[in-house]
Structures are given as structure tokens and as C-alpha cells.
Amino acid sequence: MVERDGNGGWGGRALEVRIVGSKATATPTGDTFRSIFGLRSTWFRVR
């Protein structure tokens, strides 16, 4: 996670997510990540 809004548990909703692959790195918004992975909210945690 690159950036959260700071509200509530886990530091809040995801505003920006960094995805690191073997050939490239992407930094989608939290809403774009949510949409791509079929999540219902930007309130998620990735380990």
C-alpha cells in the first residue's frame, strides 16, 4: 500500500496501491485496484 486516507482501522481506505512484478511496477489508485480485483470497497488489506 502506498497511501491511505488515515481514517479507521488499518489506516483507512486505500488511495494508491503499488504492485511490483518481475518486469514492471504499477501504481493504480485504490479505486482502480478495487475494480480490477472485484472488491466491493477500497477498505481492504493486502499481506
N, C-alpha and C positions, 0 to 999 in steps of 0.2 A: 504494500500500500504506500503510495507516495503522499497522499494528502487526504485528511478527513475534516469534517466541519466542526469537530470538537464537542458536539452535544451527545449526552447519554453514554451508555455503555460502549466499550471498545473504542472510544474516541469519536463516535458519531458515524454519520453516513460517509461512504466513500465518494470523494470528489474526483480523485485521479488514481489510477492503478498502473503500476509498472509490470510489464510481462517481459521476462528475459528468456530468449530462446538461444539455440546454438548458433544461429545465423543473424539474428536481429533482435532488437528491443523495441517494444511498442508501449506507448503511454496513453491509453484511452481514458476518457472521462469515466467516472463511476457509473453514469447512466448508460454509456455505450457498452461497458463491460457487462452490466446487468442485462441489457438487451441481448447481447451476443450469447450469453450463457443461460438465458431463460430464467433469470432470477426475478422474483416479484418486487424486490426493493433494492435500494442502494445501501441498505443496512445489512452488510454481510461481513464475514471474516474469513480470510484465506490463510491457511497454515502451510 
